[in-house]
Amino acid sequence: MRLSTERWPRSSAKCAFFVDDRPAITLRADQTGHTVRALFGLSDDVQLFRDYLSPLDEPIAPDVIVHFAAGPVFYSRKAEKPDTEKETQIIVNGQPKSVRGETISYAQVVRLAFDPVDPKAIYTVTYKRGDDRKPQGSMVEGDVVKIKCGEIFNVADSSKS
């Protein structure tokens, strides 16, 4: 028995796209990152990748056209938080502290050491084990330094004798 393809015109061939091993059937062979997300109900905080079985898989932007012929298999991953939202562990006066972002200001370090901060006090801030460009040093009012996990800050109230 031979199946005739005349009954199924090429324009209406079904295409099965897969994301995370779940199929979705569609008649459109060309999709966009956005329409593939919609087919699978993926939220905006999820990144979509074409699965080439390679460590070099790149995320697919919503406006990028994905052709069925290039491979219908995809996977999703929660999008990583931007660096400004990542927490870095530092040590302030011997106490571990978590801070958000890639930098810290003199005022932020003083608040981590002394809360509440005495507005009449003069604080001395030193640091070590910092960023490779300047691994140690001191800070004064208005300074901002790039931070590194495990960096050590020492803050002293130098207005007291």
C-alpha positions in Angstrom: 0.0 0.0 0.0 1.4 3.4 -1.0 0.4 6.6 0.7 -0.4 9.5 -1.6 1.1 12.9 -0.7 -1.4 14.7 -2.9 -3.9 14.9 -0.1 -1.4 16.8 2.1 -0.1 19.9 0.3 3.5 20.9 1.4 2.2 24.2 2.8 0.1 22.4 5.4 2.7 19.8 6.6 2.7 19.5 10.3 5.9 20.4 12.1 6.8 19.2 15.6 8.9 21.6 17.6 10.3 20.3 20.9 11.3 22.3 24.0 12.7 20.4 27.0 11.5 17.1 25.4 7.9 18.4 25.1 6.4 18.5 21.6 4.2 21.2 20.1 2.6 20.7 16.6 2.2 23.6 14.3 1.7 24.2 10.6 4.3 27.0 10.5 7.8 25.8 9.7 9.3 29.2 10.4 8.8 30.6 13.9 10.4 33.3 15.9 11.9 33.0 19.4 8.7 34.7 20.6 6.3 32.4 18.8 8.2 29.3 20.0 7.9 30.7 23.6 4.2 31.2 23.1 3.7 27.7 21.8 5.2 26.3 25.0 4.0 28.9 27.4 7.5 30.0 28.4 7.8 33.1 30.7 10.0 36.1 29.9 12.5 35.1 32.5 13.4 31.9 30.6 16.1 31.8 27.9 15.5 29.6 24.8 18.3 27.7 23.1 18.4 25.6 20.0 19.8 22.2 21.1 22.9 21.5 18.9 24.3 19.2 21.7 27.1 21.7 22.0 28.5 23.8 24.9 28.3 26.7 22.4 24.5 26.9 22.2 23.5 30.5 22.3 20.2 32.0 23.5 17.6 32.8 20.9 16.2 36.3 21.1 12.4 36.8 20.7 12.7 38.5 17.2 15.1 35.8 15.7 13.6 33.6 13.1 14.1 29.9 13.7 13.7 27.6 10.7 12.3 24.1 11.3 14.8 22.7 8.8 17.7 23.9 11.0 16.5 21.6 13.8 13.3 21.6 15.8 14.7 20.7 19.2 15.2 23.4 21.8 15.8 23.7 25.6 15.1 26.4 28.1 17.0 27.7 31.1 16.1 30.3 33.7 17.8 33.5 32.7 20.8 34.4 34.9 20.4 37.5 37.0 22.4 40.5 35.8 25.6 41.1 37.8 23.9 44.0 39.6 21.6 41.5 41.3 24.2 38.9 42.2 25.4 38.9 45.7 29.0 38.9 46.6 30.3 37.7 50.0 32.7 40.1 51.7 34.1 40.4 55.2 33.6 43.7 57.2 35.3 43.9 60.6 35.5 40.1 60.8 31.8 39.6 60.0 30.6 38.0 56.7 28.3 40.3 54.7 26.4 39.9 51.4 26.3 42.8 49.0 24.6 43.3 45.7 26.5 44.6 42.7 30.1 44.7 41.5 31.2 47.8 43.5 30.8 49.2 47.0 31.1 52.8 48.2 32.9 54.1 51.3 29.5 55.0 52.8 28.1 51.4 52.2 31.1 49.8 53.9 30.8 52.2 56.9 27.1 51.3 57.2 27.9 47.6 57.1 30.4 48.1 59.9 28.5 50.6 62.1 24.7 50.9 61.9 23.6 53.5 62.9 26.4 55.6 61.6 27.5 58.5 63.8 27.5 61.6 61.5 30.2 63.3 63.6 32.6 60.4 63.5 35.5 60.0 61.2 35.9 56.5 59.8 39.0 54.9 58.4 38.4 52.2 55.8 41.1 49.8 54.6 40.7 46.7 52.4 42.7 43.7 51.2 42.2 40.7 48.9 40.4 43.0 46.5 40.1 43.2 42.7 43.3 42.3 40.8 43.8 45.8 39.6 44.0 47.2 43.1 44.0 44.3 45.7 44.5 46.5 48.7 44.2 50.1 49.8 42.2 52.6 51.7 39.0 54.4 51.1 37.8 57.9 51.9 34.4 59.6 51.6 33.2 59.4 48.0 35.4 56.4 47.0 34.0 53.4 45.2 35.9 50.2 44.7 35.2 47.0 42.6 34.6 44.1 45.0 35.6 40.5 44.9 34.3 37.5 46.8 36.2 37.1 50.1 37.5 40.7 50.1 38.2 42.0 53.6 37.3 45.5 54.8 38.3 47.0 58.1 36.5 50.0 59.4 37.5 52.0 62.5 36.1 55.1 64.1 39.3 57.2 64.1 37.7 60.1 65.8 37.9 58.3 69.2 41.2 58.2 71.0 
